[in-house]
Amino acid sequence: MMTEQDFRDLMAGVCAPVTVVTATEDETPYGVTVSAFASLSLRPPMVSAALDRGSGLLARVLATGRFGVNVLGAQQEALALRFARRSAGRFAGVGWEYDHGLPRLPDAPGWLVCELASVVEGGDHLLLLGAVVHARTATAAPLVYGHRTFGTHSAFAPVA
């Protein structure tokens, strides 16, 4: 019989992109680190992101019907850790700006603006399906998470 730990250990070996998903409500920015993020469709352009049912960010996305996705670069591990912590004031002292009415981390090499198209039940998470209405990208090595550590796997990564 498979245990929860067996599943966690297996999934730890699956590399995932690292993003900071954002929303805003009453002019207050909200954001959280998310590695359960993927491209979903090209026509129309769509992505998916999974958020814990207890996430404060999830409540804001459901209320506003919009979210942003900052795709982090290889040098942004500290930013990923900051937004992964359960604490208020994640944006304090961090360079950010509003872009299309959503909090954007301008140093992140990827930025998506999404309208919430659908929500899918998924155990202790909800899967958000977002219709991409704006995208901006810069060529950079991506930040990935695998085997419970951050790293990158890219031809764009500097060679030591």
Secondary structure by P-SEA (a helix, b strand, c coil): cccaaaaaaaaaabbbbbbbbbcccccbbbbbbbcccccccccccbbbbbbccccaaaaaaaacccbbbbbcccccaaaaaaaacccccccccbbbbbcccccccccccbbbbbccccccccccbbbbbbbccbbbbcccbbbbbcccbbbbbccccccc
